[in-house]
Amino acid sequence: MKARRHMKIQELIVKEPIHTQEELAEKLREAGFDVTQATVSRDIKELGLIKIPTSDDEYSYAIPGEKHPANLHERMKRLLRETVVSINDSENLVLIRTIPGNAHALASLLDNSNWEEVIGTVAGDDTILLVVKPKEAVPEVLARLSRLQG
């Protein structure tokens, strides 16, 4: 029973943000598990769950060592807004210029964004070369970057 409950906990926290033990206990009860707050607390400790920042200065449970899409998304938005100087394109390439020292961090986030059209990045100190395939997808990638940049 514990193994099934642990699997359900992992499924729940990956699927949606769970902010508190009480919220997790309620979701487990809705899924048919008879749990107490103490049981959920032990499960969180046994699974080694961590809390990561989400939007609006809140935190939610996550599995350690995983890439956390919400966190990546928020970090990418912040870096795009705070560090990007310009964005240009040619054929299937997008060139992003940042303030010095920030290209590697942003390129890493872009590489881990799971955007199907982005096949990779090359970063210098203040420049990122983003390779897009197919080249017809460049306008969508530019639009996505623009939306994130706000």
N, C-alpha and C positions, 0 to 999 in steps of 0.2 A: 504493500500500500504506500509506503514511504517513497519508493522509487517512482511510482506513478504520479504521486503528488509533486515530487521534485521535477519530473518531466513537465508537468502542467505548469508549475511556477515558471520554469524557463520559457515555455511557450508563451505564457501571458506577458512576461516582461519584455520579450522580443517583439510581440505583436502591438503592444500599446504601452504608453508611459504609466507606470505604477509608482505613486509618490510616497505612500505610507504603508506600514504593516497592516493597518486596519483595512485599507483599500485592497491589498493583496488577499487578506483573509476573506473579504466579501466576494471577490472574484472567484476564489477557490470554492466557497460555499455555493455560489451560482453554478459552478461546474460539477457540483455533487460531492464535494469533499467536506466532511465534518471536521472543522479545524477550530482551534482556539488561537488567541493572540500569542500565547506561549509557544504553541506548535509552530506557528509561522515564524516567530523569532528564531527558534532553533533551526528551522529549515533555511532561513536566510544565512545564518552563521555556517551551517554545514555546506551550503552551496558556495559560500564565499562571495555572496553578492556584494556589489559596491553601489554607491550612489554617484551618479554623474549629473552635471549641470544640464538643464534643458532650457528652453526659452522662458522668458519672463522670470528670471532669477529663481526657478524652481529646480528640484532635483528628483530624479527617478532611479529606480533600481536597474542594474545592468549586470551582465555576466562579465567578470574580469577577463581582460585579454581580447575581448571582441572589439571590432571596429563599431563605433556607435554612430549610426547615421544622423541622428538628431544633433549630436555634438559636432560631427564633421560639418553638417550643413550650417550650423550657427557660426562655427569658426570660419568657414569659407565666406559667409556673408560679411563677417566682421573684417576679415583681411581684405576682401574686395573693396569694401567701403573705405577702409583706413589706409591702404597701401598702394592701390592701383593708380597709376598716373595716366596710362592710355591703353587702349585695346585696338589693334588693327588686324586685318586679315588679307590673305592672298591665296587663291586656290583653296587647298585643304589645310592651310596653316593659319593659326591665330597667334599673334604676337602680343604678349601682355607685358607692359613695363610697370615696374613697381618702384617704390622708394628703395634706396639701397639696403641690402641685407634681408629683404623679405621674399624674394622670388622662390627660394627653396621651400619655405613653409607653405606658400600658396600652391606651388606645383605638387607637393606631396598630397595636399587635400584634393586637388583636381585628379591626381592619379588614383586616389581611393574613393572617388565620388561615384563610381559604377555607372558613369555616363557611357552608354554603348558606343556613341560616336567618337569618343576620345580614346585613341589607341596609345597615347603616351605623351609625356612632356619631357622637355630638356630645360633645365634651369641654370641660370648664372646668378650673379649677385642681385641684379635688378631687372632681369629679363627672363620671360618664360616663352618657350616655343611649344605651342599646343598643337599636336597633330590630330586631325579630324578625318574620319573615313566613314562614309563617302563624302566627297567635297560638297555635295548638295546639302549636307547636314550642317555646314558652317553657319548659315543664318539662324538655325535653331540654337546652336551652341552660343552664338553671340547674344541672342535674345535671352537665354537662360542666365548668362553672365550679367547682362544688363538688369534683369529682374532681381538677381541676388545683390547686385551693387546698390539697388534702390535708388 
